[in-house]
């Protein structure tokens, strides 16, 4: 009877470890997605190659010209 109980305990322990591992993997995936989403908002935007100013007559003039 003891051997059967040990095997049952072992099976339960293995099942529990599998659940914990699956939860950890899912948490990792969620964290990765969260990080990617956050990185989207931290992307540097700008560094304009050229800029323009609108003159009073409605024409665009390059800055510095």
PDB file of N, CA, C and O in Angstrom, chain B, residues numbered from 101:
ATOM      1  N   UNK B 101       0.830  -1.194   0.000  1.00  0.00           N
ATOM      2  CA  UNK B 101       0.000   0.000   0.000  1.00  0.00           C
ATOM      3  C   UNK B 101       0.867   1.247   0.000  1.00  0.00           C
ATOM      4  O   UNK B 101       0.527   2.250  -0.626  1.00  0.00           O
ATOM      5  N   UNK B 102       1.975   1.180   0.696  1.00  0.00           N
ATOM      6  CA  UNK B 102       2.869   2.328   0.781  1.00  0.00           C
ATOM      7  C   UNK B 102       3.422   2.697  -0.597  1.00  0.00           C
ATOM      8  O   UNK B 102       3.523   3.874  -0.942  1.00  0.00           O
ATOM      9  N   UNK B 103       3.778   1.672  -1.379  1.00  0.00           N
ATOM     10  CA  UNK B 103       4.341   1.928  -2.698  1.00  0.00           C
ATOM     11  C   UNK B 103       3.312   2.609  -3.595  1.00  0.00           C
ATOM     12  O   UNK B 103       3.649   3.535  -4.332  1.00  0.00           O
ATOM     13  N   UNK B 104       2.076   2.164  -3.540  1.00  0.00           N
ATOM     14  CA  UNK B 104       1.037   2.783  -4.362  1.00  0.00           C
ATOM     15  C   UNK B 104       0.821   4.232  -3.945  1.00  0.00           C
ATOM     16  O   UNK B 104       0.608   5.102  -4.790  1.00  0.00           O
ATOM     17  N   UNK B 105       0.877   4.485  -2.658  1.00  0.00           N
ATOM     18  CA  UNK B 105       0.689   5.841  -2.164  1.00  0.00           C
ATOM     19  C   UNK B 105       1.847   6.738  -2.629  1.00  0.00           C
ATOM     20  O   UNK B 105       1.635   7.890  -3.009  1.00  0.00           O
ATOM     21  N   UNK B 106       3.069   6.196  -2.595  1.00  0.00           N
ATOM     22  CA  UNK B 106       4.220   6.979  -3.053  1.00  0.00           C
ATOM     23  C   UNK B 106       4.099   7.301  -4.543  1.00  0.00           C
ATOM     24  O   UNK B 106       4.402   8.414  -4.973  1.00  0.00           O
ATOM     25  N   UNK B 107       3.659   6.329  -5.313  1.00  0.00           N
ATOM     26  CA  UNK B 107       3.491   6.570  -6.756  1.00  0.00           C
ATOM     27  C   UNK B 107       2.410   7.619  -7.007  1.00  0.00           C
ATOM     28  O   UNK B 107       2.551   8.484  -7.871  1.00  0.00           O
ATOM     29  N   UNK B 108       1.338   7.524  -6.237  1.00  0.00           N
ATOM     30  CA  UNK B 108       0.264   8.514  -6.383  1.00  0.00           C
ATOM     31  C   UNK B 108       0.789   9.908  -6.027  1.00  0.00           C
ATOM     32  O   UNK B 108       0.492  10.890  -6.707  1.00  0.00           O
ATOM     33  N   UNK B 109       1.572   9.972  -4.950  1.00  0.00           N
ATOM     34  CA  UNK B 109       2.154  11.260  -4.548  1.00  0.00           C
ATOM     35  C   UNK B 109       3.094  11.785  -5.636  1.00  0.00           C
ATOM     36  O   UNK B 109       3.101  12.977  -5.944  1.00  0.00           O
ATOM     37  N   UNK B 110       3.882  10.879  -6.210  1.00  0.00           N
ATOM     38  CA  UNK B 110       4.808  11.270  -7.267  1.00  0.00           C
ATOM     39  C   UNK B 110       4.040  11.810  -8.476  1.00  0.00           C
ATOM     40  O   UNK B 110       4.424  12.827  -9.052  1.00  0.00           O
ATOM     41  N   UNK B 111       2.972  11.140  -8.854  1.00  0.00           N
ATOM     42  CA  UNK B 111       2.165  11.609  -9.986  1.00  0.00           C
ATOM     43  C   UNK B 111       1.552  12.977  -9.696  1.00  0.00           C
ATOM     44  O   UNK B 111       1.516  13.852 -10.562  1.00  0.00           O
ATOM     45  N   UNK B 112       1.071  13.147  -8.466  1.00  0.00           N
ATOM     46  CA  UNK B 112       0.499  14.446  -8.095  1.00  0.00           C
ATOM     47  C   UNK B 112       1.568  15.538  -8.126  1.00  0.00           C
ATOM     48  O   UNK B 112       1.326  16.649  -8.597  1.00  0.00           O
ATOM     49  N   UNK B 113       2.752  15.200  -7.616  1.00  0.00           N
ATOM     50  CA  UNK B 113       3.844  16.181  -7.601  1.00  0.00           C
ATOM     51  C   UNK B 113       4.258  16.546  -9.027  1.00  0.00           C
ATOM     52  O   UNK B 113       4.499  17.717  -9.320  1.00  0.00           O
ATOM     53  N   UNK B 114       4.342  15.560  -9.904  1.00  0.00           N
ATOM     54  CA  UNK B 114       4.705  15.836 -11.294  1.00  0.00           C
ATOM     55  C   UNK B 114       3.649  16.708 -11.968  1.00  0.00           C
ATOM     56  O   UNK B 114       3.980  17.621 -12.724  1.00  0.00           O
ATOM     57  N   UNK B 115       2.388  16.425 -11.692  1.00  0.00           N
ATOM     58  CA  UNK B 115       1.307  17.225 -12.273  1.00  0.00           C
ATOM     59  C   UNK B 115       1.386  18.668 -11.767  1.00  0.00           C
ATOM     60  O   UNK B 115       1.195  19.616 -12.529  1.00  0.00           O
ATOM     61  N   UNK B 116       1.667  18.817 -10.483  1.00  0.00           N
ATOM     62  CA  UNK B 116       1.768  20.160  -9.896  1.00  0.00           C
ATOM     63  C   UNK B 116       2.949  20.922 -10.501  1.00  0.00           C
ATOM     64  O   UNK B 116       2.832  22.106 -10.816  1.00  0.00           O
ATOM     65  N   UNK B 117       4.083  20.242 -10.660  1.00  0.00           N
ATOM     66  CA  UNK B 117       5.247  20.889 -11.271  1.00  0.00           C
ATOM     67  C   UNK B 117       4.951  21.304 -12.712  1.00  0.00           C
ATOM     68  O   UNK B 117       5.371  22.374 -13.153  1.00  0.00           O
ATOM     69  N   UNK B 118       4.233  20.461 -13.435  1.00  0.00           N
ATOM     70  CA  UNK B 118       3.862  20.803 -14.811  1.00  0.00           C
ATOM     71  C   UNK B 118       2.974  22.044 -14.833  1.00  0.00           C
ATOM     72  O   UNK B 118       3.136  22.906 -15.697  1.00  0.00           O
ATOM     73  N   UNK B 119       2.039  22.142 -13.892  1.00  0.00           N
ATOM     74  CA  UNK B 119       1.173  23.325 -13.805  1.00  0.00           C
ATOM     75  C   UNK B 119       1.989  24.575 -13.508  1.00  0.00           C
ATOM     76  O   UNK B 119       1.786  25.621 -14.125  1.00  0.00           O
ATOM     77  N   UNK B 120       2.917  24.460 -12.553  1.00  0.00           N
ATOM     78  CA  UNK B 120       3.744  25.612 -12.188  1.00  0.00           C
ATOM     79  C   UNK B 120       4.613  26.059 -13.364  1.00  0.00           C
ATOM     80  O   UNK B 120       4.766  27.255 -13.616  1.00  0.00           O
ATOM     81  N   UNK B 121       5.174  25.095 -14.073  1.00  0.00           N
ATOM     82  CA  UNK B 121       6.005  25.423 -15.225  1.00  0.00           C
ATOM     83  C   UNK B 121       5.172  26.098 -16.317  1.00  0.00           C
ATOM     84  O   UNK B 121       5.612  27.078 -16.918  1.00  0.00           O
ATOM     85  N   UNK B 122       3.987  25.583 -16.568  1.00  0.00           N
ATOM     86  CA  UNK B 122       3.112  26.181 -17.578  1.00  0.00           C
ATOM     87  C   UNK B 122       2.743  27.614 -17.187  1.00  0.00           C
ATOM     88  O   UNK B 122       2.700  28.501 -18.040  1.00  0.00           O
ATOM     89  N   UNK B 123       2.480  27.837 -15.902  1.00  0.00           N
ATOM     90  CA  UNK B 123       2.143  29.180 -15.432  1.00  0.00           C
ATOM     91  C   UNK B 123       3.335  30.120 -15.605  1.00  0.00           C
ATOM     92  O   UNK B 123       3.166  31.280 -15.979  1.00  0.00           O
ATOM     93  N   UNK B 124       4.526  29.624 -15.336  1.00  0.00           N
ATOM     94  CA  UNK B 124       5.726  30.450 -15.479  1.00  0.00           C
ATOM     95  C   UNK B 124       5.942  30.820 -16.946  1.00  0.00           C
ATOM     96  O   UNK B 124       6.266  31.966 -17.259  1.00  0.00           O
ATOM     97  N   UNK B 125       5.764  29.856 -17.838  1.00  0.00           N
ATOM     98  CA  UNK B 125       5.929  30.117 -19.274  1.00  0.00           C
ATOM     99  C   UNK B 125       4.905  31.148 -19.730  1.00  0.00           C
ATOM    100  O   UNK B 125       5.243  32.077 -20.464  1.00  0.00           O
ATOM    101  N   UNK B 126       3.672  30.994 -19.304  1.00  0.00           N
ATOM    102  CA  UNK B 126       2.619  31.944 -19.687  1.00  0.00           C
ATOM    103  C   UNK B 126       2.937  33.337 -19.147  1.00  0.00           C
ATOM    104  O   UNK B 126       2.732  34.336 -19.838  1.00  0.00           O
ATOM    105  N   UNK B 127       3.438  33.402 -17.913  1.00  0.00           N
ATOM    106  CA  UNK B 127       3.829  34.691 -17.339  1.00  0.00           C
ATOM    107  C   UNK B 127       4.946  35.338 -18.136  1.00  0.00           C
ATOM    108  O   UNK B 127       4.953  36.553 -18.335  1.00  0.00           O
ATOM    109  N   UNK B 128       5.886  34.531 -18.590  1.00  0.00           N
ATOM    110  CA  UNK B 128       6.989  35.034 -19.415  1.00  0.00           C
ATOM    111  C   UNK B 128       6.458  35.607 -20.719  1.00  0.00           C
ATOM    112  O   UNK B 128       6.886  36.676 -21.155  1.00  0.00           O
ATOM    113  N   UNK B 129       5.532  34.900 -21.337  1.00  0.00           N
ATOM    114  CA  UNK B 129       4.945  35.383 -22.598  1.00  0.00           C
ATOM    115  C   UNK B 129       4.225  36.707 -22.379  1.00  0.00           C
ATOM    116  O   UNK B 129       4.368  37.642 -23.166  1.00  0.00           O
ATOM    117  N   UNK B 130       3.457  36.774 -21.308  1.00  0.00           N
ATOM    118  CA  UNK B 130       2.708  38.000 -21.025  1.00  0.00           C
ATOM    119  C   UNK B 130       3.668  39.157 -20.769  1.00  0.00           C
ATOM    120  O   UNK B 130       3.433  40.275 -21.228  1.00  0.00           O
ATOM    121  N   UNK B 131       4.741  38.894 -20.042  1.00  0.00           N
ATOM    122  CA  UNK B 131       5.723  39.941 -19.749  1.00  0.00           C
ATOM    123  C   UNK B 131       6.401  40.409 -21.031  1.00  0.00           C
ATOM    124  O   UNK B 131       6.651  41.601 -21.207  1.00  0.00           O
ATOM    125  N   UNK B 132       6.698  39.473 -21.920  1.00  0.00           N
ATOM    126  CA  UNK B 132       7.307  39.840 -23.199  1.00  0.00           C
ATOM    127  C   UNK B 132       6.392  40.715 -24.027  1.00  0.00           C
ATOM    128  O   UNK B 132       6.837  41.695 -24.624  1.00  0.00           O
ATOM    129  N   UNK B 133       5.125  40.371 -24.066  1.00  0.00           N
ATOM    130  CA  UNK B 133       4.152  41.170 -24.815  1.00  0.00           C
ATOM    131  C   UNK B 133       4.002  42.548 -24.188  1.00  0.00           C
ATOM    132  O   UNK B 133       3.900  43.552 -24.894  1.00  0.00           O
ATOM    133  N   UNK B 134       3.989  42.592 -22.866  1.00  0.00           N
ATOM    134  CA  UNK B 134       3.865  43.874 -22.167  1.00  0.00           C
ATOM    135  C   UNK B 134       5.088  44.745 -22.464  1.00  0.00           C
ATOM    136  O   UNK B 134       4.960  45.950 -22.684  1.00  0.00           O
ATOM    137  N   UNK B 135       6.270  44.128 -22.469  1.00  0.00           N
ATOM    138  CA  UNK B 135       7.495  44.870 -22.766  1.00  0.00           C
ATOM    139  C   UNK B 135       7.511  45.399 -24.186  1.00  0.00           C
ATOM    140  O   UNK B 135       7.940  46.527 -24.425  1.00  0.00           O
ATOM    141  N   UNK B 136       7.048  44.598 -25.125  1.00  0.00           N
ATOM    142  CA  UNK B 136       6.999  45.037 -26.522  1.00  0.00           C
ATOM    143  C   UNK B 136       6.029  46.198 -26.682  1.00  0.00           C
ATOM    144  O   UNK B 136       6.297  47.146 -27.421  1.00  0.00           O
ATOM    145  N   UNK B 137       4.904  46.117 -25.988  1.00  0.00           N
ATOM    146  CA  UNK B 137       3.914  47.191 -26.066  1.00  0.00           C
ATOM    147  C   UNK B 137       4.493  48.474 -25.466  1.00  0.00           C
ATOM    148  O   UNK B 137       4.296  49.557 -26.016  1.00  0.00           O
ATOM    149  N   UNK B 138       5.201  48.360 -24.350  1.00  0.00           N
ATOM    150  CA  UNK B 138       5.796  49.535 -23.709  1.00  0.00           C
ATOM    151  C   UNK B 138       6.891  50.129 -24.587  1.00  0.00           C
ATOM    152  O   UNK B 138       7.033  51.350 -24.657  1.00  0.00           O
ATOM    153  N   UNK B 139       7.662  49.284 -25.254  1.00  0.00           N
ATOM    154  CA  UNK B 139       8.745  49.771 -26.112  1.00  0.00           C
ATOM    155  C   UNK B 139       8.192  50.587 -27.274  1.00  0.00           C
ATOM    156  O   UNK B 139       8.848  51.511 -27.753  1.00  0.00           O
ATOM    157  N   UNK B 140       7.001  50.252 -27.724  1.00  0.00           N
ATOM    158  CA  UNK B 140       6.392  50.995 -28.832  1.00  0.00           C
ATOM    159  C   UNK B 140       6.274  52.473 -28.489  1.00  0.00           C
ATOM    160  O   UNK B 140       6.478  53.327 -29.351  1.00  0.00           O
ATOM    161  N   UNK B 141       5.952  52.779 -27.258  1.00  0.00           N
ATOM    162  CA  UNK B 141       5.755  54.163 -26.856  1.00  0.00           C
ATOM    163  C   UNK B 141       7.062  54.857 -26.512  1.00  0.00           C
ATOM    164  O   UNK B 141       7.077  56.070 -26.304  1.00  0.00           O
ATOM    165  N   UNK B 142       8.163  54.109 -26.449  1.00  0.00           N
ATOM    166  CA  UNK B 142       9.454  54.705 -26.133  1.00  0.00           C
ATOM    167  C   UNK B 142      10.321  54.879 -27.375  1.00  0.00           C
ATOM    168  O   UNK B 142      11.467  55.319 -27.277  1.00  0.00           O
ATOM    169  N   UNK B 143       9.785  54.541 -28.526  1.00  0.00           N
ATOM    170  CA  UNK B 143      10.536  54.687 -29.763  1.00  0.00           C
ATOM    171  C   UNK B 143      10.799  56.162 -30.001  1.00  0.00           C
ATOM    172  O   UNK B 143       9.911  57.001 -29.844  1.00  0.00           O
ATOM    173  N   UNK B 144      12.022  56.464 -30.379  1.00  0.00           N
ATOM    174  CA  UNK B 144      12.361  57.849 -30.660  1.00  0.00           C
ATOM    175  C   UNK B 144      11.719  58.255 -31.975  1.00  0.00           C
ATOM    176  O   UNK B 144      11.919  57.612 -33.006  1.00  0.00           O
ATOM    177  N   UNK B 145      10.966  59.300 -31.925  1.00  0.00           N
ATOM    178  CA  UNK B 145      10.316  59.792 -33.132  1.00  0.00           C
ATOM    179  C   UNK B 145      10.874  61.188 -33.410  1.00  0.00           C
ATOM    180  O   UNK B 145      11.036  62.000 -32.499  1.00  0.00           O
ATOM    181  N   UNK B 146      11.148  61.434 -34.618  1.00  0.00           N
ATOM    182  CA  UNK B 146      11.643  62.763 -34.937  1.00  0.00           C
ATOM    183  C   UNK B 146      12.962  62.701 -35.659  1.00  0.00           C
ATOM    184  O   UNK B 146      13.134  61.942 -36.613  1.00  0.00           O
ATOM    185  N   UNK B 147      13.911  63.522 -35.186  1.00  0.00           N
ATOM    186  CA  UNK B 147      15.187  63.704 -35.874  1.00  0.00           C
ATOM    187  C   UNK B 147      14.915  64.111 -37.319  1.00  0.00           C
ATOM    188  O   UNK B 147      15.350  63.457 -38.267  1.00  0.00           O
ATOM    189  N   UNK B 148      14.191  65.197 -37.448  1.00  0.00           N
ATOM    190  CA  UNK B 148      13.771  65.656 -38.767  1.00  0.00           C
ATOM    191  C   UNK B 148      14.967  65.906 -39.671  1.00  0.00           C
ATOM    192  O   UNK B 148      15.979  66.460 -39.243  1.00  0.00           O
ATOM    193  N   UNK B 149      14.841  65.497 -40.908  1.00  0.00           N
ATOM    194  CA  UNK B 149      15.880  65.728 -41.903  1.00  0.00           C
ATOM    195  C   UNK B 149      15.827  67.188 -42.349  1.00  0.00           C
ATOM    196  O   UNK B 149      16.859  67.826 -42.553  1.00  0.00           O
ATOM    197  N   UNK B 150      14.628  67.694 -42.494  1.00  0.00           N
ATOM    198  CA  UNK B 150      14.459  69.103 -42.837  1.00  0.00           C
ATOM    199  C   UNK B 150      13.147  69.594 -42.230  1.00  0.00           C
ATOM    200  O   UNK B 150      12.234  68.812 -41.966  1.00  0.00           O
ATOM    201  N   UNK B 151      13.078  70.889 -42.019  1.00  0.00           N
ATOM    202  CA  UNK B 151      11.857  71.489 -41.483  1.00  0.00           C
ATOM    203  C   UNK B 151      11.457  72.665 -42.373  1.00  0.00           C
ATOM    204  O   UNK B 151      12.278  73.236 -43.091  1.00  0.00           O
ATOM    205  N   UNK B 152      10.191  73.002 -42.304  1.00  0.00           N
ATOM    206  CA  UNK B 152       9.656  74.076 -43.131  1.00  0.00           C
ATOM    207  C   UNK B 152       8.873  75.036 -42.249  1.00  0.00           C
ATOM    208  O   UNK B 152       8.360  74.673 -41.190  1.00  0.00           O
ATOM    209  N   UNK B 153       8.802  76.267 -42.723  1.00  0.00           N
ATOM    210  CA  UNK B 153       8.011  77.292 -42.057  1.00  0.00           C
ATOM    211  C   UNK B 153       7.030  77.850 -43.080  1.00  0.00           C
ATOM    212  O   UNK B 153       7.384  78.083 -44.236  1.00  0.00           O
ATOM    213  N   UNK B 154       5.792  78.062 -42.639  1.00  0.00           N
ATOM    214  CA  UNK B 154       4.806  78.637 -43.549  1.00  0.00           C
ATOM    215  C   UNK B 154       4.906  80.156 -43.470  1.00  0.00           C
ATOM    216  O   UNK B 154       4.795  80.749 -42.397  1.00  0.00           O
ATOM    217  N   UNK B 155       5.115  80.757 -44.609  1.00  0.00           N
ATOM    218  CA  UNK B 155       5.215  82.210 -44.699  1.00  0.00           C
ATOM    219  C   UNK B 155       3.812  82.819 -44.704  1.00  0.00           C
ATOM    220  O   UNK B 155       2.814  82.105 -44.805  1.00  0.00           O
ATOM    221  N   UNK B 156       3.752  84.110 -44.596  1.00  0.00           N
ATOM    222  CA  UNK B 156       2.477  84.812 -44.581  1.00  0.00           C
ATOM    223  C   UNK B 156       1.677  84.624 -45.854  1.00  0.00           C
ATOM    224  O   UNK B 156       0.449  84.706 -45.832  1.00  0.00           O
ATOM    225  N   UNK B 157       2.356  84.372 -46.968  1.00  0.00           N
ATOM    226  CA  UNK B 157       1.646  84.196 -48.240  1.00  0.00           C
ATOM    227  C   UNK B 157       1.166  82.759 -48.436  1.00  0.00           C
ATOM    228  O   UNK B 157       0.639  82.426 -49.497  1.00  0.00           O
ATOM    229  N   UNK B 158       1.341  81.906 -47.428  1.00  0.00           N
ATOM    230  CA  UNK B 158       0.870  80.528 -47.496  1.00  0.00           C
ATOM    231  C   UNK B 158       1.866  79.555 -48.100  1.00  0.00           C
ATOM    232  O   UNK B 158       1.591  78.360 -48.206  1.00  0.00           O
ATOM    233  N   UNK B 159       3.024  80.068 -48.496  1.00  0.00           N
ATOM    234  CA  UNK B 159       4.052  79.211 -49.083  1.00  0.00           C
ATOM    235  C   UNK B 159       4.929  78.606 -47.981  1.00  0.00           C
ATOM    236  O   UNK B 159       5.191  79.233 -46.955  1.00  0.00           O
ATOM    237  N   UNK B 160       5.367  77.387 -48.223  1.00  0.00           N
ATOM    238  CA  UNK B 160       6.295  76.742 -47.297  1.00  0.00           C
ATOM    239  C   UNK B 160       7.719  77.077 -47.708  1.00  0.00           C
ATOM    240  O   UNK B 160       8.091  76.947 -48.874  1.00  0.00           O
ATOM    241  N   UNK B 161       8.503  77.509 -46.739  1.00  0.00           N
ATOM    242  CA  UNK B 161       9.904  77.827 -46.991  1.00  0.00           C
ATOM    243  C   UNK B 161      10.753  76.923 -46.094  1.00  0.00           C
ATOM    244  O   UNK B 161      10.452  76.756 -44.912  1.00  0.00           O
ATOM    245  N   UNK B 162      11.811  76.341 -46.661  1.00  0.00           N
ATOM    246  CA  UNK B 162      12.701  75.524 -45.824  1.00  0.00           C
ATOM    247  C   UNK B 162      13.340  76.399 -44.746  1.00  0.00           C
ATOM    248  O   UNK B 162      13.746  77.527 -45.023  1.00  0.00           O
ATOM    249  N   UNK B 163      13.430  75.888 -43.533  1.00  0.00           N
ATOM    250  CA  UNK B 163      14.107  76.625 -42.465  1.00  0.00           C
ATOM    251  C   UNK B 163      15.583  76.724 -42.807  1.00  0.00           C
ATOM    252  O   UNK B 163      16.171  75.796 -43.362  1.00  0.00           O
ATOM    253  N   UNK B 164      16.176  77.868 -42.468  1.00  0.00           N
ATOM    254  CA  UNK B 164      17.593  78.055 -42.726  1.00  0.00           C
ATOM    255  C   UNK B 164      17.888  78.537 -44.129  1.00  0.00           C
ATOM    256  O   UNK B 164      19.055  78.671 -44.498  1.00  0.00           O
ATOM    257  N   UNK B 165      16.860  78.802 -44.924  1.00  0.00           N
ATOM    258  CA  UNK B 165      17.109  79.263 -46.301  1.00  0.00           C
ATOM    259  C   UNK B 165      16.872  80.746 -46.403  1.00  0.00           C
ATOM    260  O   UNK B 165      17.028  81.323 -47.479  1.00  0.00           O
TER     261      UNK B 165
END
